[in-house]
Amino acid sequence: MRLRRRDWLAGVAALAVVQPAAAAEPIYRRGNDADPETLDPHRSSTVAEAHILRDLCDGLLTYDNYGALIPGAARAWTASEDGLTLHFELLPEGRWSNGEPVTAEDFVYSLRRILDPATGAKYAEILFPIRNAAAVNRGEKAVDALGVAAEGPLALAITLEQPTPYILELLTHQTALPVHRASVERHGESFTRPGNLVTNGPYRLTDNVPGGAIRLEANPHHPDAASIAIRHVDFLPTPDMAAAVRRYAAGELESLADLPADQIADLRRRFGNQIVLGPALGLAALAVNTRKAPFSDRRVRQALSLVIDREYLADGLNGGTMSPAYSLCPPGLDNYRIPPETAGRSELPIDHEEEARRLLAEAGFGPDRPLTVEYRFNVSDNNRTTAVAIGEMWRDLGIVTRYVYTDAKTHFAYLRDGGDFDVARMSWIADYADPQNFLFLLQSGNDGFNAGRWSDAAYDALLARAAAERDLTRRADLLYDAEAIALHDLPWIPLMHYRSKALIAPRLHGYHPNLRNAAPTRFLRLDA
């Protein structure tokens, strides 16, 4: 496989809009799901951070506004016949935002940094297909044992543990983005602050107000700087979606990346085709803390799952902007079968109440000893209404539900850092269309995502066998068997699969809904 940057640029030349020097430069005010926890790509983990980092940094490859894989810092690449080694030819014109050249050594340093256990990356597992990555991340090997090497100033080689069908997509991910070594070493933890942050993407950071605007401006040193139509973009956190819609209606925002699903019918009446729905690869679920009784009892987890009315959550509360989920993997993934499912789809939830009561009774709960559940979630209109609805469904079993809610940054950091909980909202947007990107979340030792610390030896063994299996049909069967184990044990209770939903102002052009939910600002245009 080989693709050169100039070939791609020729095919999308119509997108290039040169802003006249004397013309006014409007600011694109972009609603973003939440305030980022960090702008260090190697410590980031959320979609809200990914949207910003996609503007700030170029990986070896990246996405366009159709969600298609395109050249990034690399202008060409080849794979060896055995699929174990990738060779990348970097763009000679590549520059950091301070004007320094981007080199192969920058990627060697950056990939070693994220996998170095001293970095404390919560998302390092996504790069474990690189040779020795897991051993380096566990501290079993030195970072220079990682399968990355500079073969020249602009030549990079990446060696894999085994052929990986989705490796190019992994290299677009925020974890694989480069950082500027001199800035990291000079500023330490503060290298991400405005004035300190040096990036190689189409934009550079100029301001970062917690809870307010993260302001970027076009990077004049980027190779495609002349084609960037939007010269300034403000990322604005919008966790209160009802308030965000009001801001949009008042002309204070040009786009929203999410919408209050319970208001979707009214929003369609108000905004018409400004409401843009699209496909997505994502899961909303409840993580259950398998470290503590009684949630360590599978019967309790099964009872909680059986009485959840997923159709009501998806259609009644979310207006059809979500779909009911009885599996971890959504249908339609590459390299997979139709996913297995947990019980519940064939009948109404009320038909499962007797079975759920029996399971709770076997676990020691009933009218004289009701189960109490603390339900944690990151606050938003959609998440609040979903939590209350599920609590009402559980109440029919005599379950008492208490709610604890925080902002997204606090919520996910609390879970990643091992905080105590009973059940907690989890959400996941896939980084690539492969079942492994959903099933790896529950592997033993993946504490960054496996918040309940569930562990199953058979599940881990199946994922390990699948990783080594080159026959895609046999690999799909192994992953199917692994998912069936998880759906029987229910360390995560699947609730809904995502669809993307956005509000796009008529003056904003170039937005195209896609599976990756990628809309890099560099490919958009804003009317003055």
Steps between C-alpha positions, in 0.01 A plus 500: 500500500633838409344842495676827439392826650511688169257247344255550782532877492428504129177310563370747756630825355145632486496509878792741516388855574764768537394776738582845359745678722282806528173314565343468842578167665194365683545281806344157477333441838488125531295331771698212654367228728701590809798686638811295418682340789829550316647610168787256540411246229675223691284553808175573321212256467176681415322590178491867606880495518526316169308774316748764622811289453395416143535872425824546695696197387564291191565132551671295233151469352184692573136533389327739267149638552346188342672274752739368234857408585743749344870587527602700804862555596587209271457549127543133407524157660555136409449170680725195488361182343455334840313805631740542792687815400372835381730757339393865503641781291444830682405820324815711445302821557366381837557762770424553865312817592834661596633438148726204581487199266301190595725195488480126540676534836205710622271200448750259656516721809123544515410133461756408763363771731140380497604140564750592771328403829636822653261697276199341666303482174151358557460416133834333427338164425375624165859492370582151629508357145844666469778254579594493871246775580325301773829396660630858491178632653517243780860597574633162389711646219676830443325754280766468230381139448179634346459403133548849358811631329613800299661375180587852394385855581172443317479119505320315781456125547240344731519127570198310632454199725272343238316624193229741618213572260427840654852631563473803269187614682683466831765737375238774453405479866586768754733260681719480189529875456846653532614737773788748476782349703684822587179660630410197712848489651511877554155552650414163653135469600429853378605436139132503392440859613450780248840639408666168588313257276675431170296290256533380141136519392302755300430709811689620804377582849465866597278487811349248740246617757372213719126481455529757219650525156796302374613728219703381204637689202628371168859381520692706240772233482266215406558370144135563411468834679392683186196275453362545852185710466415533870789682663365508857293245692371506857417162656231566761392232753127426477412239765163671559351425162175690554702812577723426201199486269389839631846638425486351152155651438635838612782477245772448763609162360534375144484130585417255777651153516212355703134577565247440780338189358178542699443826309585369155143523363473865606849572367406356162197730487713801594815439298399268216796378297745669737453181704747253353485134607757247393653160568726441797702225661427543867361337812326636809513253788497462876825376652442287807754485780585131510751566781234540769198311628222465402597619152765231481204257476411436137134442596472860620649631177268285292194618693596864451536442126183297443253774594662785304269609217759581237242573231348770720844649573591509129168604349296657780772701672743545214256548213656230283844660518630186674431131444434234766815304591498137611863453403825684563588513130258681270399321181684575179859484624778390267648154548209370712172310510161611628582552870368273776242656731408501865145403597212742457436582136237234429248611765396813686695585817186437709510140380841463666405639840425159651839367391673813631325465839606137518862593433493772766341263750773241437753777565329584832281798406126550518225710662656468847850572372487728196806544282644851505692621197714812470486613138781733391489700178652803331238771494318596180133519411507165320696323771275633776176392333647157421614452860160595643319273253719200588449571871123486441535169319699358791249633753246249371730234651516686832850630424591833657717719273714792616666732251845655502589728211796717408640666188644269234862573584454411867280199428732320262815591694339359817424170328839474328676563829321212674235693696233301680156466338206261457394565141628780281423637157759414240512606138731394222546624147700255294834603361472249216225278360621172647353299791834501677454873566195422713609174660843618613324732746435207734837328483665429834741776591337763277427710808459817299168373365417183691383708797338206681826300472318199354729215407430174319779268392303344214407842365862617511618181332253539214612857437863388504428222250308741278793742502729228364249362247564604139190331356231769532212249516656304786592828669135612481388174664745546788387855561135391484564240771673762713209741472258221593692451827479871581128513423437204728703649784394864440786703648361765265125511441446626144229764467512668159710534191571850379400701200665834438276804531606855436373850438674667207438867421422588136811718489726204581596292198688173452350293783420142395374244758718189505573195710810660651311818595802681360454862397845662501467878498756531221249355249210723604405846379308773679311779324589844629 
